[in-house]
C-alpha cells in the first residue's frame, strides 16, 4: 500500500533537514556549526554552564568525525554516551555532556536543521543516574594555613596569590567570582568589610562577609601593585609589574595547583577551597543557614551535602529546649 503524497513530502523534508545537520558536522562546516553552537550557548545564562557546554559540544564534534557515523541520530548519541562511560567519566560529567547534546538537537530542530522526530529520539537517550553523594575534597585547618602561607610574599606575584587564596578560603568564592571581583564589590556593611552584590551561579546575588585577615591580604597586594580600581586581581609579569586589566579563571586554577603540590595535596581544585571554607565555618560553630548565605546556595540541602551533614539523634538540637511540664 502506497503512502499518501503529503506524508512523502513531510518525510522528504525531514530527510533534507537531517542531511543538512549531518553534512555540517561531518564536513566540518565550521561557520554553520559555530552558529548552531552559539544558539545552544545563548540558551543558558550561567557562564559556567556556557563554558562546560562549549567544551562538551567540541568534544562531540571531534568524536563524531573520528569514524563513520550513521548521522546525528538517537543511535549515534547513544554511542556517544557509551564512549563517555568507557572513558571512566563520573555521572555528573556524563550528565552535563548529554544535556549539551540534547540542547544541540533542540536548537537544530528549531532552526530547520534536524527533523522533529530525530530530535525527539535524541532527547530520549537516557543519561546516567547520579548515584550517592560526592563528598569531594577539603583541607584541614592546618593544611589551609599551610596553603595560605605557601606564596612568597616578598614578591608582588606572591602577594597577589596569597590574596587570591585568602578570598577562596575565607569567603568561599568560586574561581569565576574571584576573576570577576572588582573594587566596587568591596564595601563596608554593618561596620565590617564585605564583598557585596556578588553575582554567582544562576545569577543569584549575595553578600559575603570578609574576615579581617582576608582584608589584610588584599591590602598588601593592592598596595604593592598600585591597583586601586577596576578588577582586583591582575596578571603580573616576571618583573613584578601588572600587565593587564583582569586575571583569567584558568590562572586561578594554575596557581592553586602549584601551591597545592608544594604543601603535599596535589589535585586540589579551587572548588575544594570553597568546600574547605564551609567545613571550617561549621567546625568553628557557624550556623548552617549562615553558611548557606555565605556560599550563595539556593537550598540548605546543597550546603548540607558540602558539609556531609547527618542528623544527630543522640545530641538532638531540640533537647536544649528546656520547658517544664506539670505532672
Phi, psi and omega per residue, in radians:
X1 nan 2.237 -3.087
X2 -1.400 2.634 3.138
X3 -1.402 2.640 3.059
X4 -1.043 2.594 -3.084
X5 -1.088 -0.604 -3.126
X6 -1.052 -0.687 3.124
X7 -1.195 -0.614 3.097
X8 -1.058 -0.757 3.129
X9 -1.108 -0.720 3.123
X10 -1.114 -0.743 -3.134
X11 -1.141 -0.724 3.122
X12 -1.074 -0.727 -3.139
X13 -1.108 -0.732 3.126
X14 -1.111 -0.722 3.138
X15 -1.112 -0.672 3.110
X16 -1.137 -0.688 3.110
X17 -1.120 -0.783 3.134
X18 -1.076 -0.709 3.134
X19 -1.099 -0.660 3.115
X20 -1.070 -0.816 -3.108
X21 -1.136 -0.796 -3.119
X22 -1.145 -0.700 3.135
X23 -1.112 -0.677 -3.118
X24 -1.103 -0.692 -3.109
X25 -1.386 -0.814 -3.059
X26 -1.157 -0.787 -3.098
X27 -1.467 -0.100 3.076
X28 1.174 0.748 3.082
X29 -1.301 1.514 -2.928
X30 -0.998 -0.745 -3.067
X31 -1.052 -0.793 -3.130
X32 -1.254 -0.680 3.098
X33 -1.063 -0.794 3.139
X34 -1.107 -0.566 3.133
X35 -1.156 -0.818 3.127
X36 -1.168 -0.695 3.114
X37 -1.087 -0.667 3.115
X38 -1.103 -0.618 3.092
X39 -1.101 -0.681 3.108
X40 -1.145 -0.829 -3.085
X41 -1.170 -0.578 3.124
X42 -1.262 -0.277 -3.114
X43 -1.414 -0.138 3.104
X44 -2.060 2.592 -3.053
X45 -1.708 -0.506 -3.063
X46 -1.285 2.223 3.079
X47 -1.037 -0.571 3.134
X48 -1.170 -0.785 3.119
X49 -1.128 -0.694 3.091
X50 -1.009 -0.790 -3.100
X51 -1.144 -0.740 -3.126
X52 -1.209 -0.722 3.105
X53 -1.096 -0.716 3.122
X54 -1.055 -0.774 3.101
X55 -1.094 -0.778 -3.097
X56 -1.114 -0.735 -3.120
X57 -1.214 -0.644 3.079
X58 -1.139 -0.715 3.084
X59 -1.059 -0.760 -3.115
X60 -1.100 -0.744 -3.122
X61 -1.116 -0.732 3.110
X62 -1.088 -0.800 3.128
X63 -1.087 -0.745 -3.101
X64 -1.041 -0.646 -3.054
X65 -1.501 -0.112 -3.075
X66 -1.333 -0.358 -3.098
X67 -2.655 2.804 3.093
X68 -1.065 2.289 3.137
X69 -2.168 2.672 3.112
X70 -1.230 -0.150 -3.107
X71 2.226 -3.082 3.117
X72 -1.453 1.461 -3.015
X73 -2.223 3.055 3.085
X74 -1.050 -0.729 3.140
X75 -1.104 -0.697 3.139
X76 -1.154 -0.756 -3.138
X77 -1.165 -0.624 3.074
X78 -1.112 -0.731 3.105
X79 -1.110 -0.632 3.075
X80 -1.074 -0.765 3.124
X81 -1.110 -0.709 3.101
X82 -1.075 -0.700 3.140
X83 -1.130 -0.591 3.095
X84 -1.164 -0.710 3.103
X85 -1.127 -0.693 -3.132
X86 -1.161 -0.436 3.088
X87 -1.320 -0.153 3.123
X88 1.411 0.364 3.134
X89 -1.231 2.636 3.103
X90 -1.299 2.915 -3.093
X91 -1.054 -0.702 -3.126
X92 -1.121 -0.694 3.140
X93 -1.160 -0.674 3.126
X94 -1.239 -0.718 -3.134
X95 -1.037 -0.783 -3.104
X96 -1.199 -0.610 3.106
X97 -1.204 -0.696 3.104
X98 -1.187 -0.612 3.091
X99 -1.082 -0.698 3.122
X100 -1.122 -0.683 -3.137
X101 -1.198 -0.666 3.090
X102 -1.101 -0.702 3.084
X103 -1.094 -0.700 3.126
X104 -1.067 -0.783 3.134
X105 -1.096 -0.730 -3.126
X106 -1.133 -0.797 -3.130
X107 -1.178 -0.659 3.110
X108 -1.113 -0.714 3.115
X109 -1.161 -0.757 -3.128
X110 -1.117 -0.430 -3.099
X111 -1.849 0.337 3.033
X112 1.257 0.374 -3.127
X113 -1.822 -0.153 -3.097
X114 -2.585 2.407 3.115
X115 -1.105 2.568 -3.093
X116 -1.072 -0.664 -3.128
X117 -1.167 -0.722 3.106
X118 -1.123 -0.740 3.136
X119 -1.077 -0.718 3.125
X120 -1.134 -0.679 3.107
X121 -1.117 -0.700 3.123
X122 -1.128 -0.692 -3.141
X123 -1.172 -0.355 -3.136
X124 -1.505 -0.097 3.085
X125 -1.128 2.151 -3.068
X126 -1.250 2.446 3.036
X127 -1.635 -3.072 3.120
X128 -1.488 2.587 3.033
X129 -1.448 2.445 3.080
X130 -1.449 1.887 -3.062
X131 -1.741 2.206 3.110
X132 1.300 -2.989 -3.125
X133 -2.110 2.186 3.121
X134 -1.316 2.106 -3.073
X135 -1.272 -0.680 -3.119
X136 1.409 -2.911 -3.079
X137 -2.198 2.646 3.071
X138 -2.747 2.934 -3.097
X139 -1.870 2.652 2.988
X140 -1.361 3.004 3.106
X141 -1.017 -0.750 -3.130
X142 -1.128 -0.769 3.131
X143 -1.148 -0.691 3.118
X144 -1.082 -0.710 3.104
X145 -1.141 -0.705 3.116
X146 -1.108 -0.691 3.134
X147 -1.148 -0.780 -3.135
X148 -1.101 -0.535 -3.107
X149 -1.552 -0.074 -3.051
X150 -1.202 -0.712 -3.114
X151 -1.098 2.590 3.102
X152 -1.436 1.755 -3.043
X153 -1.416 0.153 2.982
X154 -1.472 -0.062 3.119
X155 -2.067 2.742 3.112
X156 -1.136 -0.721 3.117
X157 -1.070 -0.730 3.131
X158 -1.112 -0.675 3.092
X159 -1.135 -0.698 3.092
X160 -1.110 -0.814 -3.090
X161 -1.109 -0.684 3.112
X162 -1.112 -0.709 3.135
X163 -1.127 -0.687 3.105
X164 -1.109 -0.806 3.113
X165 -1.092 -0.634 3.121
X166 -1.109 -0.762 3.130
X167 -1.156 -0.675 3.117
X168 -1.147 -0.804 -3.089
X169 -1.349 -0.674 -3.014
X170 -1.600 -0.433 -3.083
X171 -2.053 -0.131 3.072
X172 1.197 0.532 -3.130
X173 -1.338 2.656 2.959
X174 -1.367 2.808 -3.115
X175 -1.137 -0.571 3.095
X176 -1.149 -0.606 3.125
X177 -1.270 -0.595 3.070
X178 -1.113 -0.795 -3.129
X179 -1.132 -0.553 -3.089
X180 -1.571 -0.064 -3.068
X181 -1.112 2.269 3.106
X182 -2.110 2.933 3.114
X183 -1.162 -0.444 3.113
X184 -1.162 -0.413 3.110
X185 -1.290 -0.437 -3.011
X186 -1.623 1.830 -3.070
X187 -2.448 2.925 3.085
X188 -1.656 2.357 3.065
X189 -2.396 2.279 3.139
X190 0.924 0.683 3.049
X191 1.346 0.274 3.127
X192 -2.479 2.805 3.126
X193 -1.411 2.432 -3.132
X194 -2.466 2.840 2.917
X195 -1.769 1.904 -2.984
X196 -1.816 2.716 3.070
X197 0.890 0.754 3.125
X198 -1.433 2.125 -3.126
X199 -1.584 2.031 -3.084
X200 -1.903 -2.596 -3.087
X201 -1.101 2.417 3.136
X202 1.038 0.427 3.070
X203 1.303 0.201 3.134
X204 -1.266 2.355 -3.099
X205 -1.808 2.352 -3.141
X206 -2.531 2.941 3.034
X207 -2.097 2.236 -3.116
X208 -1.941 2.030 3.046
X209 -1.041 2.518 -3.102
X210 -1.962 2.045 3.078
X211 -1.037 2.661 -3.104
X212 -1.005 -0.703 -3.101
X213 -1.158 -0.518 3.067
X214 -1.199 -0.740 3.125
X215 -1.084 -0.636 3.107
X216 -1.093 -0.737 3.137
X217 -1.155 -0.642 3.129
X218 -1.172 -0.747 -3.127
X219 -1.155 -0.628 3.104
X220 -1.122 -0.727 3.126
X221 -1.197 -0.840 -3.081
X222 -1.186 -0.574 3.104
X223 -1.174 -0.749 -3.113
X224 -1.260 -0.568 -3.063
X225 -1.630 -0.210 -3.090
X226 1.070 0.504 3.064
X227 -1.611 2.184 -3.050
X228 -2.362 -0.072 3.117
X229 -2.641 2.885 -3.093
X230 1.373 -2.538 3.135
X231 -1.284 2.457 -3.071
X232 -1.239 -0.786 -3.051
X233 -1.783 2.284 -3.047
X234 -2.278 2.793 3.009
X235 -1.154 2.532 3.099
X236 -2.253 2.294 -3.139
X237 -1.463 -3.114 -3.068
X238 -1.180 -0.341 3.112
X239 -1.475 -0.043 3.134
X240 1.475 0.342 -3.132
X241 -1.845 2.449 3.083
X242 -1.218 2.288 -3.012
X243 -2.111 -0.006 -3.105
X244 -2.625 3.128 -3.095
X245 -1.683 -0.284 -3.068
X246 -2.756 2.504 3.110
X247 -1.565 2.390 3.124
X248 -1.361 2.713 3.135
X249 -1.065 -0.643 -3.102
X250 -1.100 -0.573 3.126
X251 -1.120 -0.660 3.115
X252 -1.048 -0.767 3.138
X253 -1.153 -0.772 -3.075
X254 -1.123 -0.745 -3.111
X255 -1.208 -0.608 3.088
X256 -1.136 -0.705 3.142
X257 -1.020 -0.725 -3.132
X258 -1.102 -0.851 -3.093
X259 -1.261 -0.534 3.112
X260 -1.104 -0.692 3.096
X261 -1.133 -0.700 -3.111
X262 -1.073 -0.605 -3.104
X263 -1.678 0.105 3.056
X264 1.466 0.435 3.090
X265 -2.243 1.121 -3.122
X266 -1.109 2.665 3.134
X267 1.540 0.071 3.139
X268 -1.240 2.365 3.138
X269 -1.979 2.755 3.116
X270 -0.936 -0.653 -3.117
X271 -1.177 -0.416 3.083
X272 -1.162 -0.523 3.096
X273 -1.289 -0.562 3.030
X274 -1.117 -0.726 3.086
X275 -1.170 -0.668 3.095
X276 -1.067 -0.739 3.106
X277 -0.984 -0.801 3.141
X278 -1.105 -0.761 -3.116
X279 -1.108 -0.772 -3.109
X280 -1.210 -0.608 3.071
X281 -1.092 -0.778 -3.115
X282 -1.162 -0.722 -3.141
X283 -1.114 -0.494 -3.141
X284 -1.502 0.068 3.087
X285 1.721 0.189 3.136
X286 -1.146 2.490 3.132
X287 -1.304 2.535 -3.092
X288 -1.024 -0.750 -3.115
X289 -1.139 -0.631 3.131
X290 -1.229 -0.628 3.076
X291 -1.167 -0.659 3.072
X292 -1.032 -0.790 3.129
X293 -1.147 -0.686 3.129
X294 -1.054 -0.776 -3.082
X295 -1.462 -0.290 3.137
X296 1.361 0.515 3.107
X297 -1.316 2.499 3.136
X298 -1.237 -0.538 -3.128
X299 -2.369 2.679 -3.141
X300 -1.211 -0.386 3.112
X301 -1.100 -0.631 3.093
X302 -1.112 -0.744 3.114
X303 -1.106 -0.680 3.116
X304 -1.097 -0.655 3.109
X305 -1.155 -0.644 3.072
X306 -1.045 -0.734 -3.029
X307 -1.529 -0.224 -3.060
X308 1.163 0.590 -3.070
X309 -1.194 2.373 3.049
X310 -2.257 2.559 -3.131
X311 -1.165 2.279 -3.129
X312 -1.808 1.803 -3.102
X313 -1.435 -0.308 3.126
X314 -1.378 -0.822 3.121
X315 -1.892 1.092 -3.081
X316 -1.180 2.399 -3.089
X317 -1.119 -0.524 -3.110
X318 -1.353 -0.088 3.015
X319 -1.172 -0.355 -3.128
X320 -1.390 -0.104 3.100
X321 -1.425 1.766 -3.021
X322 -1.656 1.395 3.059
X323 -1.759 2.691 -3.103
X324 -1.828 2.466 3.129
X325 -2.168 2.202 3.121
X326 -1.285 2.387 3.130
X327 -2.204 nan nan
